[in-house]
Every structure is written in C-alpha cells, then in structure tokens.
C-alpha cells in the first residue's frame, strides 16, 4: 500500500484542505489559523514517520529517533526525492509557529497578517504564506502518488 492509500494519510490531507479551503476562507479567526498550522504539522509528521518506518524496514536506518526534529533531519538525510525535501522544508518553521503566541491583524481581509511571537523571536507572515504551503501540499500529494 502506498502512502496516499493509507486511511490516516487521506484523513490528514483532507483535513488540511478543508480547513484551508472552507474554514479559513469563511472565518479567518485565531482558532482556524492555529488549527491549520497544527494540522499541517501533523500531516508533515505523518509523512516523515511513514518514510522513516519504510527506511527501517529496508534496513536503511537502525532506529527512529524520539524527538521530532531529529526525525526530520534523519528523514532529510535518507529521502532521495528533492521535491519532497523542498516541500517539507517549511516543517521546522511551522513546528515553531505551532508553539508560538499568535496575533492576527486584518482578520477579515485578503491581506490578513499573522504574527508569531515567542520568547526569542517574532515573525509575521501573510495569508499568502499559507496559500503557498497548501499549493505545495497539493503537489506533494501528486508526487507521493508516483512513489
């Protein structure tokens, strides 16, 4: 069974798409933004875990680390598809955002700004950032169908 046939993969993919295409477009509130980020992180983590398990079965790795960023780094070392690597390059940033304070301005406009703040950083992105990630996820889904 390929990853795109996995029921959990389908659920995660469909949830991310639904939150972006329906929930976020109809109500750009804090909860929807936080929900979108967490679901994208969960989706990326599922992909990373899937491939690490596959590498473990193929004896390409000896063990799967416990920590998510170590898993991500090992995944990057072992995956041979540059398109997948490129698309998942936003994972560390999104993981950081998922643990940050979120402040939204221009909530009901197309130029909504989302500020992420923590003790040691502050970063602002616009809604186009999430649009590009969603487009990347769509192309990743197509890429994964060919693996």
N, CA, C and O atoms as a GROMACS GRO file, in nm:
protein
  588
    1UNK      N    1   0.086  -0.118   0.000
    1UNK     CA    2   0.000   0.000   0.000
    1UNK      C    3   0.090   0.125   0.000
    1UNK      O    4   0.186   0.134   0.078
    2UNK      N    5   0.059   0.218  -0.087
    2UNK     CA    6   0.136   0.343  -0.090
    2UNK      C    7   0.081   0.439   0.016
    2UNK      O    8  -0.027   0.420   0.072
    3UNK      N    9   0.159   0.541   0.042
    3UNK     CA   10   0.121   0.636   0.147
    3UNK      C   11  -0.013   0.703   0.118
    3UNK      O   12  -0.092   0.725   0.210
    4UNK      N   13  -0.040   0.737  -0.008
    4UNK     CA   14  -0.165   0.807  -0.040
    4UNK      C   15  -0.288   0.718  -0.027
    4UNK      O   16  -0.401   0.768  -0.025
    5UNK      N   17  -0.268   0.587  -0.018
    5UNK     CA   18  -0.380   0.496   0.002
    5UNK      C   19  -0.407   0.472   0.150
    5UNK      O   20  -0.510   0.414   0.186
    6UNK      N   21  -0.317   0.516   0.235
    6UNK     CA   22  -0.332   0.497   0.378
    6UNK      C   23  -0.449   0.582   0.428
    6UNK      O   24  -0.454   0.702   0.399
    7UNK      N   25  -0.542   0.524   0.503
    7UNK     CA   26  -0.659   0.599   0.551
    7UNK      C   27  -0.621   0.720   0.639
    7UNK      O   28  -0.686   0.824   0.632
    8UNK      N   29  -0.518   0.705   0.720
    8UNK     CA   30  -0.475   0.816   0.806
    8UNK      C   31  -0.416   0.930   0.722
    8UNK      O   32  -0.439   1.047   0.752
    9UNK      N   33  -0.341   0.895   0.619
    9UNK     CA   34  -0.288   0.997   0.528
    9UNK      C   35  -0.404   1.073   0.463
    9UNK      O   36  -0.405   1.196   0.460
   10UNK      N   37  -0.500   1.000   0.412
   10UNK     CA   38  -0.616   1.062   0.346
   10UNK      C   39  -0.689   1.156   0.441
   10UNK      O   40  -0.729   1.266   0.404
   11UNK      N   41  -0.707   1.110   0.565
   11UNK     CA   42  -0.776   1.192   0.665
   11UNK      C   43  -0.699   1.321   0.693
   11UNK      O   44  -0.758   1.429   0.696
   12UNK      N   45  -0.568   1.310   0.712
   12UNK     CA   46  -0.487   1.429   0.740
   12UNK      C   47  -0.486   1.525   0.622
   12UNK      O   48  -0.501   1.646   0.639
   13UNK      N   49  -0.469   1.470   0.503
   13UNK     CA   50  -0.468   1.554   0.382
   13UNK      C   51  -0.602   1.626   0.365
   13UNK      O   52  -0.606   1.747   0.341
   14UNK      N   53  -0.711   1.552   0.376
   14UNK     CA   54  -0.844   1.612   0.360
   14UNK      C   55  -0.874   1.715   0.468
   14UNK      O   56  -0.940   1.816   0.441
   15UNK      N   57  -0.828   1.691   0.589
   15UNK     CA   58  -0.849   1.787   0.698
   15UNK      C   59  -0.777   1.918   0.669
   15UNK      O   60  -0.835   2.026   0.683
   16UNK      N   61  -0.651   1.910   0.628
   16UNK     CA   62  -0.574   2.031   0.594
   16UNK      C   63  -0.644   2.108   0.482
   16UNK      O   64  -0.660   2.229   0.490
   17UNK      N   65  -0.685   2.037   0.379
   17UNK     CA   66  -0.750   2.103   0.265
   17UNK      C   67  -0.883   2.166   0.308
   17UNK      O   68  -0.915   2.276   0.264
   18UNK      N   69  -0.959   2.098   0.391
   18UNK     CA   70  -1.086   2.151   0.436
   18UNK      C   71  -1.067   2.277   0.521
   18UNK      O   72  -1.136   2.376   0.502
   19UNK      N   73  -0.973   2.272   0.612
   19UNK     CA   74  -0.950   2.390   0.698
   19UNK      C   75  -0.911   2.509   0.612
   19UNK      O   76  -0.960   2.620   0.633
   20UNK      N   77  -0.822   2.488   0.516
   20UNK     CA   78  -0.779   2.599   0.432
   20UNK      C   79  -0.891   2.646   0.340
   20UNK      O   80  -0.921   2.765   0.334
   21UNK      N   81  -0.952   2.553   0.268
   21UNK     CA   82  -1.050   2.589   0.164
   21UNK      C   83  -1.185   2.632   0.218
   21UNK      O   84  -1.255   2.709   0.153
   22UNK      N   85  -1.225   2.584   0.335
   22UNK     CA   86  -1.358   2.615   0.387
   22UNK      C   87  -1.349   2.700   0.513
   22UNK      O   88  -1.394   2.815   0.515
   23UNK      N   89  -1.291   2.645   0.618
   23UNK     CA   90  -1.290   2.713   0.747
   23UNK      C   91  -1.215   2.846   0.744
   23UNK      O   92  -1.267   2.947   0.790
   24UNK      N   93  -1.095   2.845   0.689
   24UNK     CA   94  -1.014   2.967   0.690
   24UNK      C   95  -1.070   3.073   0.595
   24UNK      O   96  -1.058   3.192   0.622
   25UNK      N   97  -1.130   3.031   0.487
   25UNK     CA   98  -1.186   3.129   0.393
   25UNK      C   99  -1.314   3.192   0.447
   25UNK      O  100  -1.344   3.308   0.419
   26UNK      N  101  -1.390   3.114   0.525
   26UNK     CA  102  -1.515   3.166   0.578
   26UNK      C  103  -1.498   3.239   0.710
   26UNK      O  104  -1.576   3.328   0.742
   27UNK      N  105  -1.398   3.200   0.786
   27UNK     CA  106  -1.376   3.263   0.917
   27UNK      C  107  -1.227   3.258   0.947
   27UNK      O  108  -1.174   3.154   0.986
   28UNK      N  109  -1.159   3.370   0.929
   28UNK     CA  110  -1.014   3.374   0.942
   28UNK      C  111  -0.970   3.398   1.085
   28UNK      O  112  -0.872   3.470   1.108
   29UNK      N  113  -1.038   3.340   1.178
   29UNK     CA  114  -1.008   3.364   1.318
   29UNK      C  115  -0.887   3.288   1.369
   29UNK      O  116  -0.832   3.202   1.301
   30UNK      N  117  -0.849   3.322   1.488
   30UNK     CA  118  -0.736   3.264   1.557
   30UNK      C  119  -0.742   3.112   1.560
   30UNK      O  120  -0.644   3.045   1.528
   31UNK      N  121  -0.856   3.058   1.597
   31UNK     CA  122  -0.870   2.912   1.609
   31UNK      C  123  -0.845   2.841   1.476
   31UNK      O  124  -0.782   2.736   1.472
   32UNK      N  125  -0.894   2.900   1.367
   32UNK     CA  126  -0.874   2.837   1.236
   32UNK      C  127  -0.728   2.842   1.194
   32UNK      O  128  -0.677   2.745   1.137
   33UNK      N  129  -0.661   2.952   1.221
   33UNK     CA  130  -0.518   2.962   1.188
   33UNK      C  131  -0.439   2.861   1.270
   33UNK      O  132  -0.356   2.788   1.215
   34UNK      N  133  -0.464   2.856   1.399
   34UNK     CA  134  -0.394   2.762   1.488
   34UNK      C  135  -0.422   2.618   1.445
   34UNK      O  136  -0.332   2.534   1.442
   35UNK      N  137  -0.546   2.591   1.412
   35UNK     CA  138  -0.588   2.459   1.366
   35UNK      C  139  -0.518   2.421   1.235
   35UNK      O  140  -0.470   2.308   1.220
   36UNK      N  141  -0.511   2.514   1.142
   36UNK     CA  142  -0.445   2.488   1.015
   36UNK      C  143  -0.298   2.454   1.037
   36UNK      O  144  -0.248   2.356   0.982
   37UNK      N  145  -0.230   2.534   1.117
   37UNK     CA  146  -0.088   2.510   1.143
   37UNK      C  147  -0.068   2.372   1.205
   37UNK      O  148   0.017   2.295   1.160
   38UNK      N  149  -0.145   2.341   1.307
   38UNK     CA  150  -0.128   2.212   1.376
   38UNK      C  151  -0.158   2.096   1.283
   38UNK      O  152  -0.090   1.993   1.288
   39UNK      N  153  -0.258   2.110   1.198
   39UNK     CA  154  -0.290   2.001   1.106
   39UNK      C  155  -0.186   1.984   0.997
   39UNK      O  156  -0.160   1.871   0.953
   40UNK      N  157  -0.126   2.092   0.952
   40UNK     CA  158  -0.017   2.080   0.854
   40UNK      C  159   0.102   2.012   0.920
   40UNK      O  160   0.165   1.924   0.860
   41UNK      N  161   0.134   2.051   1.043
   41UNK     CA  162   0.243   1.987   1.117
   41UNK      C  163   0.214   1.837   1.132
   41UNK      O  164   0.303   1.755   1.109
   42UNK      N  165   0.094   1.801   1.170
   42UNK     CA  166   0.056   1.660   1.185
   42UNK      C  167   0.070   1.586   1.052
   42UNK      O  168   0.117   1.472   1.049
   43UNK      N  169   0.028   1.649   0.945
   43UNK     CA  170   0.038   1.590   0.810
   43UNK      C  171   0.184   1.565   0.774
   43UNK      O  172   0.219   1.456   0.729
   44UNK      N  173   0.270   1.666   0.794
   44UNK     CA  174   0.412   1.650   0.764
   44UNK      C  175   0.475   1.542   0.853
   44UNK      O  176   0.556   1.462   0.806
   45UNK      N  177   0.438   1.540   0.979
   45UNK     CA  178   0.493   1.439   1.070
   45UNK      C  179   0.451   1.298   1.031
   45UNK      O  180   0.528   1.204   1.046
   46UNK      N  181   0.330   1.285   0.981
   46UNK     CA  182   0.286   1.154   0.934
   46UNK      C  183   0.372   1.108   0.817
   46UNK      O  184   0.413   0.992   0.812
   47UNK      N  185   0.399   1.197   0.724
   47UNK     CA  186   0.482   1.163   0.608
   47UNK      C  187   0.622   1.125   0.652
   47UNK      O  188   0.678   1.025   0.606
   48UNK      N  189   0.680   1.204   0.741
   48UNK     CA  190   0.814   1.176   0.791
   48UNK      C  191   0.818   1.039   0.859
   48UNK      O  192   0.907   0.958   0.833
   49UNK      N  193   0.721   1.015   0.945
   49UNK     CA  194   0.714   0.888   1.018
   49UNK      C  195   0.694   0.770   0.921
   49UNK      O  196   0.755   0.665   0.938
   50UNK      N  197   0.610   0.789   0.822
   50UNK     CA  198   0.585   0.684   0.723
   50UNK      C  199   0.714   0.644   0.653
   50UNK      O  200   0.746   0.525   0.643
   51UNK      N  201   0.788   0.743   0.606
   51UNK     CA  202   0.912   0.713   0.534
   51UNK      C  203   1.019   0.658   0.626
   51UNK      O  204   1.096   0.571   0.585
   52UNK      N  205   1.028   0.706   0.748
   52UNK     CA  206   1.126   0.651   0.842
   52UNK      C  207   1.095   0.505   0.872
   52UNK      O  208   1.187   0.423   0.882
   53UNK      N  209   0.969   0.470   0.887
   53UNK     CA  210   0.932   0.329   0.906
   53UNK      C  211   0.969   0.245   0.784
   53UNK      O  212   1.013   0.131   0.796
   54UNK      N  213   0.949   0.303   0.668
   54UNK     CA  214   0.986   0.234   0.544
   54UNK      C  215   1.138   0.213   0.538
   54UNK      O  216   1.185   0.106   0.499
   55UNK      N  217   1.215   0.316   0.575
   55UNK     CA  218   1.361   0.305   0.577
   55UNK      C  219   1.406   0.202   0.680
   55UNK      O  220   1.504   0.131   0.658
   56UNK      N  221   1.336   0.195   0.791
   56UNK     CA  222   1.369   0.097   0.895
   56UNK      C  223   1.346  -0.045   0.842
   56UNK      O  224   1.429  -0.134   0.863
   57UNK      N  225   1.235  -0.065   0.776
   57UNK     CA  226   1.205  -0.196   0.717
   57UNK      C  227   1.308  -0.236   0.613
   57UNK      O  228   1.346  -0.353   0.602
   58UNK      N  229   1.354  -0.137   0.536
   58UNK     CA  230   1.452  -0.162   0.430
   58UNK      C  231   1.595  -0.164   0.484
   58UNK      O  232   1.691  -0.178   0.407
   59UNK      N  233   1.610  -0.151   0.615
   59UNK     CA  234   1.740  -0.152   0.684
   59UNK      C  235   1.831  -0.036   0.640
   59UNK      O  236   1.954  -0.048   0.643
   60UNK      N  237   1.771   0.075   0.599
   60UNK     CA  238   1.848   0.194   0.564
   60UNK      C  239   1.880   0.277   0.688
   60UNK      O  240   1.971   0.360   0.687
   61UNK      N  241   1.805   0.254   0.794
   61UNK     CA  242   1.833   0.316   0.923
   61UNK      C  243   1.821   0.209   1.031
   61UNK      O  244   1.756   0.106   1.011
   62UNK      N  245   1.884   0.234   1.145
   62UNK     CA  246   1.881   0.137   1.254
   62UNK      C  247   1.768   0.160   1.351
   62UNK      O  248   1.712   0.066   1.408
   63UNK      N  249   1.733   0.288   1.371
   63UNK     CA  250   1.625   0.320   1.462
   63UNK      C  251   1.564   0.456   1.426
   63UNK      O  252   1.623   0.535   1.352
   64UNK      N  253   1.445   0.479   1.478
   64UNK     CA  254   1.376   0.607   1.458
   64UNK      C  255   1.390   0.688   1.586
   64UNK      O  256   1.351   0.641   1.693
   65UNK      N  257   1.445   0.808   1.576
   65UNK     CA  258   1.459   0.892   1.696
   65UNK      C  259   1.324   0.928   1.757
   65UNK      O  260   1.221   0.923   1.690
   66UNK      N  261   1.326   0.965   1.883
   66UNK     CA  262   1.204   1.005   1.953
   66UNK      C  263   1.166   1.150   1.921
   66UNK      O  264   1.048   1.180   1.901
   67UNK      N  265   1.263   1.237   1.917
   67UNK     CA  266   1.240   1.380   1.900
   67UNK      C  267   1.202   1.414   1.755
   67UNK      O  268   1.263   1.363   1.661
   68UNK      N  269   1.103   1.499   1.738
   68UNK     CA  270   1.050   1.530   1.605
   68UNK      C  271   1.155   1.594   1.512
   68UNK      O  272   1.159   1.562   1.393
   69UNK      N  273   1.238   1.684   1.564
   69UNK     CA  274   1.337   1.748   1.476
   69UNK      C  275   1.448   1.651   1.437
   69UNK      O  276   1.504   1.664   1.328
   70UNK      N  277   1.480   1.557   1.522
   70UNK     CA  278   1.579   1.453   1.486
   70UNK      C  279   1.520   1.362   1.379
   70UNK      O  280   1.591   1.318   1.288
   71UNK      N  281   1.392   1.332   1.392
   71UNK     CA  282   1.324   1.253   1.288
   71UNK      C  283   1.330   1.325   1.155
   71UNK      O  284   1.359   1.266   1.051
   72UNK      N  285   1.301   1.455   1.159
   72UNK     CA  286   1.302   1.536   1.037
   72UNK      C  287   1.441   1.537   0.972
   72UNK      O  288   1.452   1.520   0.851
   73UNK      N  289   1.544   1.554   1.051
   73UNK     CA  290   1.681   1.558   0.998
   73UNK      C  291   1.721   1.423   0.939
   73UNK      O  292   1.784   1.417   0.833
   74UNK      N  293   1.685   1.316   1.005
   74UNK     CA  294   1.712   1.182   0.952
   74UNK      C  295   1.635   1.160   0.823
   74UNK      O  296   1.689   1.105   0.727
   75UNK      N  297   1.512   1.201   0.821
   75UNK     CA  298   1.429   1.193   0.700
   75UNK      C  299   1.498   1.265   0.584
   75UNK      O  300   1.507   1.211   0.474
   76UNK      N  301   1.547   1.387   0.608
   76UNK     CA  302   1.616   1.464   0.504
   76UNK      C  303   1.741   1.393   0.453
   76UNK      O  304   1.774   1.399   0.335
   77UNK      N  305   1.811   1.327   0.544
   77UNK     CA  306   1.932   1.254   0.505
   77UNK      C  307   1.901   1.136   0.413
   77UNK      O  308   1.979   1.104   0.323
   78UNK      N  309   1.788   1.072   0.437
   78UNK     CA  310   1.759   0.946   0.369
   78UNK      C  311   1.666   0.958   0.248
   78UNK      O  312   1.671   0.874   0.158
   79UNK      N  313   1.584   1.058   0.245
   79UNK     CA  314   1.489   1.070   0.134
   79UNK      C  315   1.566   1.115   0.010
   79UNK      O  316   1.654   1.201   0.019
   80UNK      N  317   1.533   1.059  -0.103
   80UNK     CA  318   1.609   1.089  -0.224
   80UNK      C  319   1.531   1.174  -0.324
   80UNK      O  320   1.578   1.198  -0.435
   81UNK      N  321   1.416   1.219  -0.285
   81UNK     CA  322   1.333   1.297  -0.375
   81UNK      C  323   1.346   1.446  -0.339
   81UNK      O  324   1.296   1.488  -0.235
   82UNK      N  325   1.414   1.526  -0.424
   82UNK     CA  326   1.436   1.668  -0.390
   82UNK      C  327   1.307   1.749  -0.380
   82UNK      O  328   1.301   1.847  -0.305
   83UNK      N  329   1.204   1.710  -0.454
   83UNK     CA  330   1.077   1.782  -0.446
   83UNK      C  331   1.013   1.765  -0.308
   83UNK      O  332   0.960   1.861  -0.251
   84UNK      N  333   1.017   1.644  -0.255
   84UNK     CA  334   0.962   1.619  -0.122
   84UNK      C  335   1.041   1.697  -0.018
   84UNK      O  336   0.983   1.756   0.073
   85UNK      N  337   1.172   1.697  -0.031
   85UNK     CA  338   1.259   1.773   0.062
   85UNK      C  339   1.222   1.921   0.058
   85UNK      O  340   1.210   1.985   0.162
   86UNK      N  341   1.205   1.974  -0.061
   86UNK     CA  342   1.172   2.116  -0.076
   86UNK      C  343   1.037   2.149  -0.011
   86UNK      O  344   1.025   2.249   0.059
   87UNK      N  345   0.939   2.067  -0.034
   87UNK     CA  346   0.805   2.093   0.018
   87UNK      C  347   0.802   2.083   0.171
   87UNK      O  348   0.735   2.162   0.237
   88UNK      N  349   0.874   1.988   0.225
   88UNK     CA  350   0.876   1.973   0.371
   88UNK      C  351   0.975   2.068   0.439
   88UNK      O  352   0.991   2.062   0.561
   89UNK      N  353   1.039   2.153   0.364
   89UNK     CA  354   1.134   2.249   0.422
   89UNK      C  355   1.066   2.348   0.517
   89UNK      O  356   1.133   2.407   0.601
   90UNK      N  357   0.937   2.366   0.505
   90UNK     CA  358   0.864   2.455   0.595
   90UNK      C  359   0.826   2.389   0.727
   90UNK      O  360   0.773   2.456   0.816
   91UNK      N  361   0.853   2.261   0.740
   91UNK     CA  362   0.816   2.190   0.863
   91UNK      C  363   0.875   2.254   0.990
   91UNK      O  364   0.801   2.278   1.085
   92UNK      N  365   1.006   2.282   0.995
   92UNK     CA  366   1.060   2.342   1.119
   92UNK      C  367   0.995   2.476   1.155
   92UNK      O  368   0.969   2.504   1.272
   93UNK      N  369   0.970   2.556   1.055
   93UNK     CA  370   0.907   2.686   1.078
   93UNK      C  371   0.765   2.667   1.132
   93UNK      O  372   0.725   2.733   1.228
   94UNK      N  373   0.690   2.579   1.070
   94UNK     CA  374   0.552   2.554   1.114
   94UNK      C  375   0.548   2.492   1.253
   94UNK      O  376   0.460   2.522   1.333
   95UNK      N  377   0.642   2.407   1.282
   95UNK     CA  378   0.652   2.347   1.415
   95UNK      C  379   0.675   2.456   1.520
   95UNK      O  380   0.615   2.454   1.627
   96UNK      N  381   0.762   2.550   1.486
   96UNK     CA  382   0.789   2.664   1.575
   96UNK      C  383   0.664   2.750   1.590
   96UNK      O  384   0.631   2.794   1.700
   97UNK      N  385   0.594   2.775   1.479
   97UNK     CA  386   0.472   2.855   1.484
   97UNK      C  387   0.365   2.788   1.570
   97UNK      O  388   0.290   2.857   1.640
   98UNK      N  389   0.358   2.656   1.565
   98UNK     CA  390   0.254   2.585   1.640
   98UNK      C  391   0.270   2.603   1.791
   98UNK      O  392   0.175   2.582   1.867
   99UNK      N  393   0.389   2.641   1.834
   99UNK     CA  394   0.415   2.659   1.978
   99UNK      C  395   0.424   2.806   2.016
   99UNK      O  396   0.463   2.838   2.128
  100UNK      N  397   0.389   2.894   1.925
  100UNK     CA  398   0.404   3.038   1.947
  100UNK      C  399   0.271   3.103   1.984
  100UNK      O  400   0.164   3.046   1.965
  101UNK      N  401   0.284   3.224   2.036
  101UNK     CA  402   0.168   3.309   2.053
  101UNK      C  403   0.130   3.359   1.913
  101UNK      O  404   0.218   3.395   1.834
  102UNK      N  405   0.002   3.362   1.884
  102UNK     CA  406  -0.044   3.406   1.752
  102UNK      C  407  -0.127   3.532   1.768
  102UNK      O  408  -0.219   3.538   1.848
  103UNK      N  409  -0.091   3.633   1.688
  103UNK     CA  410  -0.165   3.760   1.687
  103UNK      C  411  -0.206   3.786   1.543
  103UNK      O  412  -0.122   3.787   1.453
  104UNK      N  413  -0.335   3.808   1.522
  104UNK     CA  414  -0.386   3.827   1.386
  104UNK      C  415  -0.431   3.971   1.368
  104UNK      O  416  -0.499   4.027   1.454
  105UNK      N  417  -0.392   4.031   1.255
  105UNK     CA  418  -0.443   4.162   1.220
  105UNK      C  419  -0.503   4.155   1.080
  105UNK      O  420  -0.467   4.068   1.001
  106UNK      N  421  -0.594   4.246   1.049
  106UNK     CA  422  -0.668   4.244   0.922
  106UNK      C  423  -0.737   4.108   0.902
  106UNK      O  424  -0.731   4.048   0.795
  107UNK      N  425  -0.802   4.063   1.007
  107UNK     CA  426  -0.857   3.928   1.010
  107UNK      C  427  -0.953   3.897   0.896
  107UNK      O  428  -0.952   3.785   0.845
  108UNK      N  429  -1.035   3.991   0.856
  108UNK     CA  430  -1.137   3.961   0.756
  108UNK      C  431  -1.103   4.016   0.618
  108UNK      O  432  -1.193   4.044   0.539
  109UNK      N  433  -0.977   4.032   0.591
  109UNK     CA  434  -0.934   4.084   0.461
  109UNK      C  435  -0.838   3.985   0.395
  109UNK      O  436  -0.783   3.896   0.460
  110UNK      N  437  -0.821   4.003   0.264
  110UNK     CA  438  -0.731   3.915   0.191
  110UNK      C  439  -0.585   3.937   0.229
  110UNK      O  440  -0.500   3.852   0.204
  111UNK      N  441  -0.557   4.052   0.290
  111UNK     CA  442  -0.419   4.080   0.330
  111UNK      C  443  -0.400   4.059   0.480
  111UNK      O  444  -0.330   4.136   0.546
  112UNK      N  445  -0.463   3.955   0.533
  112UNK     CA  446  -0.452   3.921   0.674
  112UNK      C  447  -0.305   3.896   0.710
  112UNK      O  448  -0.232   3.833   0.633
  113UNK      N  449  -0.263   3.947   0.826
  113UNK     CA  450  -0.128   3.925   0.876
  113UNK      C  451  -0.135   3.842   1.003
  113UNK      O  452  -0.221   3.863   1.088
  114UNK      N  453  -0.043   3.748   1.013
  114UNK     CA  454  -0.036   3.662   1.130
  114UNK      C  455   0.102   3.678   1.191
  114UNK      O  456   0.204   3.652   1.127
  115UNK      N  457   0.104   3.722   1.316
  115UNK     CA  458   0.231   3.740   1.386
  115UNK      C  459   0.249   3.624   1.483
  115UNK      O  460   0.159   3.589   1.559
  116UNK      N  461   0.368   3.566   1.478
  116UNK     CA  462   0.405   3.458   1.569
  116UNK      C  463   0.511   3.513   1.663
  116UNK      O  464   0.612   3.569   1.620
  117UNK      N  465   0.486   3.494   1.791
  117UNK     CA  466   0.578   3.550   1.888
  117UNK      C  467   0.609   3.447   1.996
  117UNK      O  468   0.521   3.375   2.044
  118UNK      N  469   0.735   3.444   2.032
  118UNK     CA  470   0.782   3.359   2.140
  118UNK      C  471   0.885   3.438   2.218
  118UNK      O  472   0.908   3.556   2.189
  119UNK      N  473   0.947   3.377   2.315
  119UNK     CA  474   1.047   3.447   2.395
  119UNK      C  475   1.165   3.498   2.314
  119UNK      O  476   1.217   3.606   2.340
  120UNK      N  477   1.208   3.420   2.215
  120UNK     CA  478   1.329   3.457   2.142
  120UNK      C  479   1.309   3.495   1.995
  120UNK      O  480   1.408   3.511   1.923
  121UNK      N  481   1.188   3.509   1.950
  121UNK     CA  482   1.167   3.554   1.812
  121UNK      C  483   1.027   3.612   1.794
  121UNK      O  484   0.936   3.591   1.874
  122UNK      N  485   1.015   3.685   1.686
  122UNK     CA  486   0.887   3.737   1.642
  122UNK      C  487   0.891   3.739   1.490
  122UNK      O  488   0.987   3.788   1.430
  123UNK      N  489   0.788   3.686   1.430
  123UNK     CA  490   0.784   3.677   1.284
  123UNK      C  491   0.642   3.700   1.237
  123UNK      O  492   0.546   3.655   1.300
  124UNK      N  493   0.628   3.771   1.125
  124UNK     CA  494   0.496   3.799   1.069
  124UNK      C  495   0.489   3.742   0.928
  124UNK      O  496   0.581   3.760   0.848
  125UNK      N  497   0.380   3.673   0.898
  125UNK     CA  498   0.355   3.623   0.763
  125UNK      C  499   0.216   3.669   0.721
  125UNK      O  500   0.132   3.703   0.804
  126UNK      N  501   0.194   3.668   0.591
  126UNK     CA  502   0.060   3.699   0.543
  126UNK      C  503  -0.009   3.570   0.502
  126UNK      O  504   0.051   3.463   0.504
  127UNK      N  505  -0.133   3.581   0.465
  127UNK     CA  506  -0.212   3.464   0.431
  127UNK      C  507  -0.157   3.394   0.306
  127UNK      O  508  -0.183   3.276   0.284
  128UNK      N  509  -0.083   3.467   0.224
  128UNK     CA  510  -0.023   3.408   0.103
  128UNK      C  511   0.079   3.300   0.138
  128UNK      O  512   0.101   3.206   0.061
  129UNK      N  513   0.142   3.314   0.255
  129UNK     CA  514   0.236   3.212   0.302
  129UNK      C  515   0.164   3.077   0.312
  129UNK      O  516   0.216   2.975   0.268
  130UNK      N  517   0.046   3.078   0.371
  130UNK     CA  518  -0.030   2.954   0.386
  130UNK      C  519  -0.084   2.904   0.252
  130UNK      O  520  -0.095   2.784   0.230
  131UNK      N  521  -0.118   2.997   0.165
  131UNK     CA  522  -0.163   2.958   0.031
  131UNK      C  523  -0.053   2.883  -0.042
  131UNK      O  524  -0.079   2.781  -0.107
  132UNK      N  525   0.071   2.932  -0.032
  132UNK     CA  526   0.182   2.864  -0.099
  132UNK      C  527   0.208   2.727  -0.036
  132UNK      O  528   0.242   2.632  -0.108
  133UNK      N  529   0.193   2.716   0.094
  133UNK     CA  530   0.211   2.585   0.158
  133UNK      C  531   0.103   2.488   0.112
  133UNK      O  532   0.132   2.371   0.086
  134UNK      N  533  -0.020   2.535   0.102
  134UNK     CA  534  -0.129   2.448   0.054
  134UNK      C  535  -0.103   2.404  -0.090
  134UNK      O  536  -0.125   2.288  -0.123
  135UNK      N  537  -0.056   2.495  -0.174
  135UNK     CA  538  -0.022   2.457  -0.312
  135UNK      C  539   0.089   2.352  -0.313
  135UNK      O  540   0.086   2.259  -0.392
  136UNK      N  541   0.187   2.369  -0.223
  136UNK     CA  542   0.294   2.270  -0.212
  136UNK      C  543   0.241   2.135  -0.165
  136UNK      O  544   0.285   2.031  -0.212
  137UNK      N  545   0.148   2.137  -0.072
  137UNK     CA  546   0.089   2.012  -0.023
  137UNK      C  547   0.014   1.942  -0.135
  137UNK      O  548   0.020   1.819  -0.147
  138UNK      N  549  -0.056   2.017  -0.215
  138UNK     CA  550  -0.126   1.957  -0.331
  138UNK      C  551  -0.026   1.890  -0.425
  138UNK      O  552  -0.049   1.778  -0.471
  139UNK      N  553   0.084   1.959  -0.454
  139UNK     CA  554   0.183   1.899  -0.544
  139UNK      C  555   0.255   1.782  -0.476
  139UNK      O  556   0.294   1.686  -0.543
  140UNK      N  557   0.272   1.790  -0.344
  140UNK     CA  558   0.331   1.677  -0.271
  140UNK      C  559   0.241   1.555  -0.280
  140UNK      O  560   0.288   1.444  -0.298
  141UNK      N  561   0.112   1.577  -0.267
  141UNK     CA  562   0.017   1.467  -0.280
  141UNK      C  563   0.031   1.399  -0.415
  141UNK      O  564   0.029   1.276  -0.424
  142UNK      N  565   0.046   1.477  -0.521
  142UNK     CA  566   0.066   1.421  -0.654
  142UNK      C  567   0.199   1.347  -0.664
  142UNK      O  568   0.208   1.240  -0.724
  143UNK      N  569   0.301   1.405  -0.605
  143UNK     CA  570   0.434   1.343  -0.605
  143UNK      C  571   0.432   1.208  -0.532
  143UNK      O  572   0.493   1.111  -0.577
  144UNK      N  573   0.362   1.204  -0.420
  144UNK     CA  574   0.355   1.082  -0.341
  144UNK      C  575   0.279   0.970  -0.414
  144UNK      O  576   0.302   0.852  -0.388
  145UNK      N  577   0.189   1.009  -0.502
  145UNK     CA  578   0.115   0.907  -0.580
  145UNK      C  579   0.208   0.830  -0.672
  145UNK      O  580   0.181   0.716  -0.710
  146UNK      N  581   0.320   0.894  -0.708
  146UNK     CA  582   0.415   0.832  -0.802
  146UNK      C  583   0.526   0.752  -0.732
  146UNK      O  584   0.616   0.698  -0.797
  147UNK      N  585   0.517   0.745  -0.600
  147UNK     CA  586   0.622   0.670  -0.527
  147UNK      C  587   0.575   0.531  -0.495
  147UNK      O  588   0.648   0.453  -0.434
   0.00000   0.00000   0.00000
